[in-house]
Amino acid sequence: MSVSTATRQRRVAEPKPAASARRNVYEDVRFQFNKAADLMKLDPSTRKILGTTMNEVVIHFPVKMDDGRIEVFTGYRVQHNNALGPFKGGLRFHPAVNIDEVRALATWMTWKSAIAGIPFGGGKGGIQMDPSKYSVSELERITRRFTFALGNTIGPEYDIPAPDVNTNGQIMAWILDTYQSMMPANDRQRMLHVVTGKPIEAGGSLGRDKATGQGVVYLIREWAKDRKFELKGASYTVQGFGNVGSWAARLLKPFGSTLVAAEDVTGAIANEAGLDPDDLAKHVRAKGGVAGFAGAKPITHLAFLRTKADIFIPAALENQITAETAPLLNVRLVAEGANGPTDPNGDRTLFERKIDLLPDILCNSGGVIVSYFEWLQNKRSESWELQEVDCKLYRRIVDAYARVRETARQYKVDWRTAAYVVALARLEKVYRERGIFP
Ligand code: GLU
């Protein structure tokens, strides 16, 4: 059976999402969760537990700027669930970070780890700020002060942060260094796995930097196999040219597919004849965004969304594919590199328009999967070769894909709901086995 039969299923009697005007991603998560929980008749007690986050930490902390002024920042860490293992998930630095967004992102992490079959729960954090407005030394002080304020909220066996939007290996190295400095000397060397996504020299794993994009490409390849779709000669568009978008774009190129348009906060660009993703990544590193890339014409946001291509990889922020924008898409597959790029109205439209979807909690799980490998290597004082990391990532993510595909067939539902069912079934089982204390 091909993916088509799995994804183009009968219309289930679906609850109707609220109009797109309200944009609260945590409501979207609840909507997705309730839909899947109803469908699979999730045990009511498990449903109550998973329907809310476990711990929420909000910290207002002062940091000295280069000119001597003090600024007060707001940082968050939300821990959704740890039934399957320590809380795990990234930290983002962005002006739009708020408690509901972090709750949503933490919850998605729980589902993501459960689908991938790795022993982690879900957490997420961030600081509400625009990092481009600060010097490197200010960013370092902000990161270190936030880490200090978090204290024992994080820990190598308790809650393990990683990079997310606008954070990277350097920031993880500062977190590690600060966290270790807070520990008794004799314990410090056992703390390496308090964060993942570290630079290699600081205990990172080979292949972690590209892992999310690599996972996206492995799954696009699986989809293409199922669909009997030829990637050679295919076209794709990418929204967001940060870590995930640029790696996905670059790793898809060797299959003979062509990047025809790209978009980020600086604008959108297109060239039907193709944009070279490696050159574009260099341009973005030098200029801070895709705008002004030689060999492409600038286009509007709407023109970007309307671009005819086979595959669209949203790899930026939430709420990009909505009731308003989903009708504009002219693609066969949406492969979600970002977290939450499609809201429930967007999902409905994609489903009705028979556009295939690789949902975020499956599609972008390569990052946390290789974070798990980094964590294991740190715990065992090992360092794996790139080939080993890639091979293990491939096996895990393709297994997860197969589980979701099977579930979509079994329940005759869209792939996002199927992915939820896979996650929730695993969590339901662990609660049944372990019970609740006391
Ligand atoms: N921030 C990434 C995500 O959303 C990676 C999380 C991790 O590696 O812990 O999946």
Residues whose N, C-alpha, C, O or C-beta is under 5 A from the ligand:
A	BS01	LIG	K88 G89 G90 I160 A162 P163 D164 N364 G367 V368 S371
